[in-house]
Amino acid sequence: MKQFINRVDHIVYISRLENIDANIASLEAITDAKLERCERPDMGALICVDWSAGLEVVAPMGARSEINAGLYDRLETHGEGLIATVFGVEDLEAHMAKLQAKGFEIGPLMETDPVEPWYNRIVLRERFAPPVMGSWMVLSQIDYKYDV
């Protein structure tokens, strides 16, 4: 399996739900990417990804909740645009322990879910790290089952 280690795996944009079709159309037209869509009501978000292009767009959906409040807050304070850099590490738990020993707070584990259309193509494990220069930083251990 391929894995991006010690480098950017992908970037994440945030969009308002009412603008997501236009935003994705622009991104796809400019990059020739084809983003797959996945509604995650359990997360209160629509997630759109092209793993081979390293592009993700997320939009909060449904009622504001504890789970999606961070996305709604970010839209209110920063508007649409780049929200996060996803940085690949070899061993997510070991990297987390190293950062926690330095006093950094690391977020809970996020993993691929069977409802996602890419579930059988990647093994995804991610955790939020502290923000860097106003952008969210996500640590990832993503194993791509096929070449990307």
C-alpha positions in Angstrom: 0.0 0.0 0.0 1.1 3.5 -0.8 1.4 6.0 2.0 2.5 9.7 2.1 5.0 10.0 5.0 6.5 13.3 6.2 4.7 15.3 3.5 1.4 16.8 2.7 -1.2 14.1 1.8 -3.9 16.5 0.8 -5.5 19.8 1.4 -9.1 20.6 2.5 -11.3 23.4 1.5 -14.5 24.4 3.3 -17.7 25.5 1.5 -21.1 26.6 2.4 -23.6 23.8 1.4 -25.5 26.1 -0.9 -22.3 26.9 -2.8 -20.7 23.4 -2.9 -21.8 22.5 -6.4 -20.4 25.6 -7.9 -17.2 25.4 -5.8 -16.6 21.8 -6.8 -17.3 22.5 -10.5 -14.7 25.3 -10.4 -12.2 23.1 -8.7 -12.8 20.2 -11.1 -12.6 22.5 -14.1 -9.3 24.0 -13.0 -7.6 20.8 -11.9 -9.3 18.0 -13.9 -10.0 16.3 -10.6 -13.2 14.3 -10.0 -14.4 14.6 -6.4 -16.5 11.8 -5.0 -19.3 12.9 -2.7 -20.3 11.4 0.6 -23.0 12.7 2.9 -22.2 11.9 6.5 -25.2 12.9 8.6 -23.5 11.4 11.7 -20.8 14.0 11.2 -23.2 16.8 10.0 -21.0 17.2 6.9 -20.8 16.6 3.2 -17.3 15.3 2.3 -16.1 15.4 -1.3 -12.6 14.0 -2.2 -10.4 13.2 -5.1 -7.6 11.1 -3.4 -5.4 11.0 -6.5 -5.5 14.8 -6.8 -5.0 15.4 -3.1 -8.2 17.6 -2.9 -11.0 17.6 -0.4 -14.0 19.9 0.1 -16.2 19.7 3.2 -19.4 21.5 3.9 -21.4 21.4 7.2 -24.9 20.2 6.6 -28.0 19.8 8.7 -28.6 21.5 12.0 -25.6 22.9 13.9 -24.5 20.3 16.4 -21.6 19.6 18.7 -20.0 17.5 15.9 -20.2 20.1 13.1 -20.0 23.3 15.1 -16.4 23.8 14.3 -17.2 23.8 10.6 -20.0 26.3 11.0 -17.8 28.5 13.3 -15.0 28.5 10.7 -17.3 29.6 7.9 -18.6 32.4 10.1 -15.2 33.7 11.0 -13.2 33.0 7.8 -15.7 32.3 5.1 -15.1 29.7 2.4 -11.6 28.6 1.4 -8.6 26.6 2.5 -9.3 25.1 6.0 -6.7 22.4 6.6 -3.5 20.7 5.6 -3.5 16.9 6.0 0.1 15.8 6.8 1.1 12.1 6.4 2.9 10.4 9.2 4.2 6.8 9.3 2.7 5.8 12.7 -0.2 8.1 13.9 -0.2 6.9 17.5 3.6 7.2 17.9 3.5 10.7 16.3 0.7 11.6 18.6 2.6 10.4 21.7 5.7 12.4 20.6 3.6 15.6 20.2 1.8 15.1 23.5 5.2 14.7 25.3 5.9 18.2 23.9 2.7 19.5 25.4 0.6 19.6 22.3 -3.1 18.6 22.5 -4.2 16.1 19.8 -7.7 15.4 18.8 -9.7 12.1 18.8 -9.2 9.4 16.2 -11.1 9.7 12.9 -11.3 6.7 10.7 -12.8 5.6 7.4 -16.5 4.6 7.6 -18.2 1.9 5.5 -20.7 4.4 4.2 -17.9 6.3 2.4 -17.5 5.3 -1.3 -13.7 5.1 -0.9 -13.9 2.7 2.1 -12.6 -0.3 0.1 -9.7 1.8 -1.5 -8.1 3.4 1.6 -7.5 2.8 5.2 -7.7 6.3 6.8 -6.7 7.2 10.4 -6.5 10.9 11.2 -6.2 13.2 14.3 -6.4 17.0 14.6 -3.1 18.6 15.7 -2.8 22.3 16.8 -3.5 24.8 14.1 -0.6 26.3 12.2 -0.7 29.9 10.9 -4.5 30.1 11.1 -5.1 26.8 9.3 -6.1 23.5 10.8 -3.4 20.8 10.8 -4.5 17.2 10.5 -2.1 14.3 11.1 -2.9 11.3 8.9 -1.9 7.7 8.4 -3.6 6.9 5.1 -2.8 3.7 3.4 -3.9 3.7 -0.3 -4.7 0.2 -1.4 -4.0 1.2 -5.0 -1.6 3.7 -6.5 -2.8 7.2 -6.4 
